[in-house]
Amino acid sequence: MKDINPSSPEFWESLAIPEKKDQINKRCLEAKTWDKAAATYDDLEKCKDYQNQINSILNILQQKGALDKKNIVMDVACGTGTYAIRFAPFCKSVTCLDISTGMLKKLEEKKKHYSLSNIEIVRKSWEDFKRDISFDLVFCSMTPLLRDIKNLKKILNYSKRFIGIVTWAGIRKNRLLSLISREILGEEIHQKGQDITIIFNYLYSLGYAPHLTFFTGCWERTKPIKDQIERMIWRLELKRPLKRNEKDEVKRILEKFADKNGLVKSVTTVRTAFMFIDKKEAKGAFSCD
C-alpha cells in the first residue's frame, strides 16, 4: 500500500478520478441534458438566498481586482450567463463557453436585452476549447467539469492570475426530490464529487492559497404542476430513463403537493462555496524584499 501523503497533489488527484459507471455524471456532461433544463434554469434568480450568493461573489471579485475594465474574463460552462452578464459591465470582455445550444440561446437573449457587446459566446466543450491567449480571470460555477482534475488543470493553465470557482459544500437536500426518487427509483439520488473538499486540497497542495466564502440557504422553486413535473422527471432521468408509468407516478405524487392555484413548491437546502485564487499569492510568487 502506498504511503498516504495529503500534501501531495497526486494524492488528491487519485481521489478525484470520476467513476466510469456513474451515469449521473455521464449525462451531466451531455449537451442534451442541459438543453432540456434551459427553459427553467433561471428560475432560481427569483430566490433571495441565490441572489445573495451571486451579489456577494460579484462584490468579492470586484474588491480583489479580478473584475477590471482592463481584464478579459472566461466563464467556463456558463449556462444562461447568470454571472457573465453581471461581469460584462465591469471588464473588457467575457468569453462564455458551454456545450448546450439551449443555454446559450438564453444567454444570447440576455446579451441583446442588456446591449452587452463585449460578450463572446462559444458553443464548444471545455475539452475541445483551444485559444492562444490566457485570461485575467477564469470563472466556473456549479459544473460537473470540476469532478475531473484534468479540467481543473486546464483552468489553471488558461488563467493569467485569477480563478473563481463556485461549487457544493457538503449540504444539498431536497425533501420532495428525495421522496419521489425513493418512490420511483427505490433510492435517493446522489451525485458524487463536485464538492469543494478535493478541489481546495488539490490546489492547496500545489502551493496556492484559496480563499473560501460559504453560503447557506434555501433555494426555492415554486412552479405550476406541469413545469414541476418536467423538472422532477429531468432530475430523475439523470439516473436512468423513466418508463411511462413511472412518469405518471411522478405526476400523481406532485399533484398531492399542489396548492389551490396549482403551484408546487420545491425547496433545496444548500451550502455552497466560492473559492477565489490569486496566483500572486502562490508559494514562491511573492517576495518580502
N, C-alpha and C positions, 0 to 999 in steps of 0.2 A: 504493500500500500504506500502510495506516495505521501511525503510529508505535507501536512496542511499548512499553507502559508498565506494567510489572509492579506498580507501586504503585497502579494504578487498579483499583477494583472491577470496572469494565466489562471490563477485560482478562480477569479470571478468570471473569466471567460468560459471556463468549463461548466460553471453553473448556469450560464445563460444560453446554452445550446437548445434551440427550440425542438420540442418533441415532434417527430415526423407524423405521428399518429394523431396529433392534436388537430381535429377537424375545425374547431372554432378559430384557431389562429390561421389555418389554411384559408378558410372562407373570408376572414377579415382582410386578407391580402388580395382579394379578388375585386376588380372594379365593379362587377355587377352587384356585389353585396352593398356597396355604398351608393350605387345608383338608386337602389330600392329605398334607401334611407334619406335621400337628398331632400325630398319634398317637405319632410317634417324635422329636418336636422336642426333648424334654427329655433325650434320651439323653446328650448332652454333659455334663450336670451330674454324671455319674459320673467324668468326666475330671479329673485332678488339675490340669493346666495351665489348664483352663477355670474350675475352681473358684477358682484363684488369681487369675485376672483379675477375676472377679465380686467376690471379697472385697476386693481391692485398690481397685477402683473405689468400693465402698461406703465403705471407710475414707477415701478422698480426699474424697468428698462430705461425710462427717461432719466431717472436720478443717477443711474450708473453710467450714463453716456452711450448706451447701446443704440438708442434712437436719436439720431442727429441728422441734420439736413445734409451732411456730407456722406452719410453712411448708406451703403447698399445692404439690403436685407434679403435673406432667403427664408421662406416659410415652407418647410417640408411637410407633405401630407396636409395641405392647407384646408381641405374640406371646402366649405362655402365661404371661407375667408373671414371667419369670426374675428381673428386677430389681425389679419393682413389689412383689412380696410381701416382698422384703427391705427396701424403702424404708418400707413402711407402718408398722412399729413405731416409726419414728424421726421421723415427720412428722404433720401434722394430717390430711392426706388425699392420696390419689393417684387421679388421673383417668387411666384406662387406655383408650387408643384403638387399635382395629385393625379391619381390614375382614373378617377371617376368623372365621366362626362357629366353626369347629373349634378355632382357637387360643383364642378367648375362652371356649369351653366348658371347656377345660383350666384356664384362669385361674379360672373360677367354682368349679371343684372345689377348687383350691388355697385360694381365698378362704374357702370353707366349712371346709376341713380345718384351717386355721390360725386360724379365727374372726377374720378381719380385716374389721371392719365399716367401716373408713374407705377402702375401695377402691371407686371408681365405675367400672363397665365400660360403655364406649360403643362400639357397633359402627357405625363410620362411617369414611369415607375422610378423610385429613388435608385434602384439598382441600375437602370439604364441611363440615368441622368449623367451627362458629361458636359463640363464647361472648363474653359482655360482660365477662368477667373476664380477668385475667392470672395467671400462676403464678410462684411464687418460683423454682422450678426447672423447666425444660423439658428432658427427657431423651429420647434416642433411641439405639437400638443396632442396628447391622448391618441397616439398612433401605435398599432401593433408592430411597426417597424422597430420600435425600441426593444423588442424582445430579442433581437439578434445583434450581437456585439459588432458584427461587420458593418451594420448600418450606423452604429454609433461612431465607429472609426471614420466612416466617410463624412459624418457631420463634423468631426474634429478636423479633418483634412480640408474641408471647404470653409472653415471659419478662420478669418484673419485674427480675430480677437475675442468676440463674444459668442456665447452659446446660451440659449434658453430652452429648457425642457419642462413640459407640464405632463404629469402622469399620475397614476393612482398611488395612494399611500396607505394601504392596509385596510381601508374600510370602503365597501361598496355593497350595499344591501338594499334590495327592492322586494318588499314583502309580497306584493302582488305577483311579480315575476316568479318568485320562489314558490308560491302556492301553485301557480299554473304549471311551472316546469316539473314540480313533483307529481302533479296530477297527470300530465301528458307524457313526460319523459321518464318518470319514475325516479328522478334525481334533480337536484338543483344544478343550475348552470354555473360552472366555474371556469374562468379563463386564466390560465396560469401565466405568470410573467407580467411584464409591463409595470411592475411595482418599482418604486424609486430605490429600493434597497440595493439591488445588484448594480443598477446604473450609477448610483452615488459611489458605492465602494470601488467599482471598477475605475471610475475617473479619479477618485482619491488615490488609488494605488498607482496611478500614472503620474502623480505629483501635482494634480490640480487641486484647487481649494473651492469646492462647490458651496454656494450659499443656498440654503433651503428656506422656503417660506411655505407653511402649511395652511390649508384651507379646509374647514369643516362646514358641512351644510346639508340642506335637504333640497335636492333637485326635483322639482315638481313639474309634471306634465299633466294638464287637465284637458282632455280631448273628447270629441264625440266618439261614441262607441265604435263606429266604423273605423275611424283612424286609429283608435287604441287597439283594436283587433289586428289591424295590419302591422302595427309596430310590434305587438307581442309575438305574432307569428314570425315576423322578421327576426326577432331576437331568438326565438326557439329554433329556427331553422339554421342558425349559426352552428347548432349542434348536429342536426340532421334534418332532411326534408320531412315535412309532416304529411300524413295521409289526410284525405278529405274528411273523414270522421273526426280526426284529431283537431282539425281547424274548426269544425263545427262545435267541438267541445270547448275550445278557447272562447268562441262566441258566447256559448251558454254561461260560462263562468263569469265573463266580463259583464254580461247583462245583469248579473246579480249585484254588481257594484255601481251600476249607473244611477245617477240622481234623477230627479223628476224632469230635468232638462235633457236627459240622455247623455250626460257627460260622465266620464270615468277619470278619477284622479289616480295617478301613479306617482309615488314618491320614492326616490332613491336616496338613502343616507350615505353620504360620501365623506372621505377625507382624501384630498389631492395634495400634490406638492409641486411647487415651482422651483426648479433648480437653475441657478444662474452661475455662469462661469466667465471670468475674465482671465484670459490666458496670461496676462501680465502678472497675475498673482501665482502662477505655477512655479513649482520648485525650480530655482535657478534662473527665473525670468525677471527677477528684480534684484536690486543691489542697495546696500546701505551706505555706499560711498557717496 
